[in-house]
Structures are given as structure tokens and as C-alpha cells.
């Protein structure tokens, strides 16, 4: 039984059919757009788009549940810490102050702060589904072939694709080893001290490293024996030439980036959209 | 031989830089095109090293000192390169799971062509052709990891055949296959052997390889070639057993019966073996030594009742399985890969909880215990010791579980010493684990599971990848534990193991319990062995050929006789 979390799933949808290269370009363009703006309208638009992508790619909730839990924890922390460090940052940015109520001392709750923090939250929320759909819909070797296509050394590309490829196996090993160590009486969870816990993690990591080294030796021998690295170049069985849909997607993403820059420089004249004035 | 000589060792020797002694000495060996050679020998005899010399991993990946000469296709290998040699020699490595490079079958087969910069169009055509030779053309889009063991091997084979190589080298091709799949694999290897190609098989499972004829057996022992002759002559000489390699079972039986085996009796295959000469000896031996036994029932200890399990809620891995394990017995759970036997073990250990049914130990429901608590009652030893060993020193490794449970230092020392004694590791107690051989590491993991004195010991494929000598060593050791009262469950697809060491076998196929019976009876039933991907034992066929009217009794008789011989040897 293989863990199917975090690994490429073979389906035939619009998103899967796009070349890995164009997906990477779209991902980079859209994240840049998100990074360069604090305008919630632009962010919302991209968020909607990225959730549509998840839908189109037929990604199921259980595939990404674990990832979402971690992201949720991270976002909650981020949200609280942002508030704790500068409870009136929103006031500073937007220049007005609509006080809702005060916890104590400097910890006021203002509409401006809420708006700022929600905008920030949405920024993360829009990028994450994009990343997820990129990882789960891209065939590692096809992706490697497209990276090689834009001039990156094929050795790097092959290494990358093999890493993606064997990640689920290593995750599986981790699981098996951890269970076996627990059966030997090593509790992984619980109230153990930090140093104690670190030692226990080591009791999984050392066997994991050993088995992974074995894997690497085997695969590199298998590759050598089949002539890997013989020539300065190589060809790719699974290369997919860029099609119309690829160009269209890239152009659309580029337009979105330009649009967001336009909103920033021509309409808002600032990184922020200010509804308070 | 009029065919051209394609591999030529003369006065060849090799020593790894990391080793004190040479691994190969004075090798003189010629292999011609059109030949099919079996290279046999116990683990550590140097047969894999010999294979690595042929495919170029030596000297280009594993460094060392070469003496004498080795020519592959007329070219001195030390002056060649790994790439040049890969054009001539195709190697199918032992573990096909770990050698897949491509994400789908087609891509994996194409890897050598990709490195050759073949244009995509041409590549796709070539892959198609090769895939159809090994009957995999319908699977090109599949993930190789999702295939069955036999199919995986076909893909690996196709991957080296695309290059149109002159030499096909198989490094222990049967190691990870169940008996039935192994049989198919041997047939496939035989089918692709051709006039203009040499096939070299490195393997210690002689009887399985000889299912299809080979031209010569080259036997290696302690780095030297000790026999290089036709299978009939090598088998007749009895040199295999001397070197710690297992003979075909029918031949062992013939020897027990006192048959004077000669090459003229054609012992290489049971089909050609002169059973007419054997029959009187074998019948007499059977009459003299057969004592019918009855399996005795003991107290039930572990009860698995109507257990079902599914990983995804859709496909049932185990369906309503019930098994009783009796106190003090050693049983095997068999079935092909993916049949659900490992899942069953995981359920017993509490790694997962059954969807339905329950598991009790001495009448107590196990579901209320955590994994660690269960670990004190039921210990599991995994197949690969590297998956378990996490400490540098042997003593620390074995004491790990006790330390984690917070026992006093005195007590730990006492129990670890005991376990090390039992496992024959006491003299090594202050050694680092890395200095041990695979079999010794295995014993370290067994010792570390034994220290909390579990009621039941489960071992997953305890002898996988072990040659006859190490196999006997590990199994005799387990037998001794068992005789001292340890209840043991073995998960395996090794027929010898179940036949020779366990009285009872539980067969799991497709998630269901197919049979629960005495091991030798199972291996005499064509119908059951077929369903469980096993192979009927050749002893049964031998008995039939010799006109014994109770072939089942003959197999049982052999087992008892053989056990005695073994424990006298050990």
C-alpha cells in the first residue's frame, strides 16, 4: 500500500494536460501578482481562480487534508502573531481608525486592522491551492523534460524528477520504521521532554537514512548500467510539446499579473486598496 | 563450440579497496554467444562481484585492484567505459522495485534510449516492439510500482533489452518472486535466450532455475570457480551441498535413500532424471523410515476472529479472516505478494485496527493496548534489518526497547546479556552494528525484539535473500527458540521454509483464508498451490514417479528425516 498523499495523481483533466513548464510559469506569474499587491479585490479574484483550478483538476479533499491541516495551523498562528506584534498596523497603513472594542492597553480591535489581516490571510489562501494543484497534477518526468527544454541541465532535471518520484516511497518507509520503533516501546507522542523526543526522532531517522542510502545506491547503479550521463544531451520519452492551451494559460496569467500591477500603480497608487477614505 | 566467445576471464582476480583480501581469485571462464549459464554459489562467495565485473560496475563504480584479464566482446574491460559496456551487457538487478527510473512503464523501458538521444518518435516505436516481446505492451501507461512482482521484472528486462545487447545478466532474478511467478520468470528468460546472445543467471535457487535447461553451471566458492560443467555432472558430483548451495529436493531425497547418483542418470531435471534406477532404493527407504505422525492440538493462544480490513474503505485487503495460533507452535502465513499477509501482521501488532472482527491474546482483547504496549506481548521483526537498527553499538540497539520502558540498569544488562547469548551474539556485544554481516544484523534485530520476552514473535520473510547456509543458520536458531517454548509466526513465500520448519501453514489469497493445514499437505495439492502462487514440491512428483502409492506420506517422511539430519548438523 502506497501513500498517495503529496504525489502526482494520473488523471486526464484540463490542468493535467497542460505542460509542466507552462504550469510552472503560470504558478510563478500568479504568485508574483499576489506578492505585489494588498488589494483584496485582486486577491479575491485570484483566490476564486485557484479554487476553480482545484475543482477542474478533480483534486479530492482527502488527498490534501493533511496538508490543509498544517496550513490551517500555520495561518492561525500567523494571524494571532501579526495581531500581537502590531495591533494597530492597519491604522498606520490606512490612516483612519474605526474602533470596534479594546481588549486591554494597546490591544484595540479596529476595522482597519481586521481588514489588513483578512487581506493578508487571503493572500496565503490564494497561493496555496495554486501550489497544490501544481504539485498534484504535474508528472515529474514530464516536468523535468520541460525544464530541460528551457535550458536547465538535464542532470538537475533528472535528479529533481527522481526526488519527486521517490518521495512517496520514502514517506512510506518513514511510516513503517516509525511503527516498528513504537512497537519496541518508543512512544512518539506524549509528554516526553524535548531532548528525549529528539532522541526518539533520531531512532527513526537513522534507519530511514540507511534505507534511503540503499535505495540511492541501487537506483544510481541501475541508471549507470543503462547509460545515464553518456552524452551531453538526452531526449525524453514523455516530453510534451507546448500546445495552444499552454500558451493561452500563460498569456492569461501574464495578463492577470499586468492587471494587478495596473491596479496598484494606476488606480490605487499604492500597494494597498483603501476602502476607508 | 563454434560460436564466438563473448566473455573471457583469464587468470582474473579482484580485490575491493575496502577489503583486506581479494574477493575473486584465478578466475578462468569463457562464455560464448548462444550459451545460457548459471552462476551459483553461497552468499559472499563472490558471484555478484563476478557479475559486476561483467557489467562494468567493477571497476567503474566499485573501485579495487584487478589482476589478470577480462575481455567482454573482445575488449579489455579496464580500458573500456561503463557506457560502452552498457551497450553490450544488459543487467537486470535483483530488486526490480528499486530500479525503476521512469514514472510509467513506457518511460522506464525507454531510459537507455533517452540517454542515447534517440528521437521521440523512433523511441516510442522501439519501446512498443520490446514491450510486446515481454508481453507488457498493454501496460505502457501504468506506474511500474503498481504492477505485480513478475510484471515488474518483465519491465526491468525490457529496459535492458532495448539496447540490443549481446549479454543478458540476471542478478538473483528469483529473489523477490513467489514460487509460481519465479517459474514464469525462468520460462521467460529461456524464451529470450537466442543464438546471438549469451544469458548469464546469478542465482542460488538451483532447482527453480533448472526448471528450464541451462548449458552450464559455474559454481563459485570462496572466490574461486570450483565447478564449471553441465548441470547433470555438477549435480551428480554432490559438490553443491559441500559449498552450501541447496540441491533440488528430489535429489536430496534420492541421496537420503542411498541412490548412487551419476551424471548418466541426468539429475538436472526431474523430467530427465532416471527414476527407474531410483525407484527400488526410494521405496525401500520409505518403507524403512516412515512413521506416521499426527498433529497435536495445543492451547489456543492468539485468536484472530472474523477480521476485515480496508485501507481506503473501498477495496477489502482482508475479508473475514479467522486464524488460531496455538501456544508454542511455529506456523507460517503464506500467500503471494499483496495477498494481505503483511496487513494481517500489522493488525496483530496493532499498527492498524481491524474494521471488523477482533484479536485476542490469551482471551484478552488486544484493541485496548497502544502499539508500544502490544509490542511487549507481540514482537515483530521486519524483513530488512536496516529498517530497524538505529544505534551504533549492538548492546545499545538490543537494550533500546528496555531503556524506553524505563527498566533499571541492572535488569536491562541482565536481560540483554541473556538475549545476546541466545542469539549467539554475546562475543560481539561491544561491536558496532556496521561491522556485522546481513545475517548477524538480522539476529541483532531478533535479539532486540526478544528482550521484552514477547509471548509471540512474528518474522516477516526471515530468510529473504539468504543462501542455504544462512537460511539454515537462521531457521535452526528460530527452531531452537521455538523448542524452548517461544511461539513464532513466520510470514513468507519460501516453500522450503514452510515445508522444512513449520508444521502448519495458513494460506491467504486475495484477502481471504484459503487453507489452514499441515504444510506438506498444502505443497502436495496442485489446486491449492496454484491458487496461492506456490509450486507443488518436486518430492511429490518424485514419489509418484517411483510408484509410491502414498506420495503424501513420502513427503512427510522426507521432512522428518531431513529435520533430523539438519539438527544433527547444526
Interface residues (C-beta under 8 A of the other chain):
Chain A: X1 X2 X8 X10 X139 X140 X141 X161 X162 X165 X169 X173 X176 X177 X179 X180 X181 X182 X183 X184 X185 X186 X187 X202 X203 X204 X206 X207 X210 X211 X214 X215 X218 X219 X221 X222 X223 X224 X225 X226 X227 X228 X229 X230 X231 X233 X234 X235 X236 X237 X238 X239
Chain B: X55 X56 X57 X60 X61 X82 X83 X86 X87 X89 X90 X91 X93 X95 X98 X99 X101 X102 X103 X104 X106 X107 X110 X111 X112 X113 X114 X115 X116 X117 X118 X119 X120 X123 X124 X127 X141 X143 X145 X159 X160 X163 X311 X317 X343 X346 X349 X350 X351 X370 X371 X372 X374 X375 X376 X379 X380 X382 X384 X386 X387 X388 X389 X390 X391 X400 X401 X402 X404 X405 X448 X449 X452
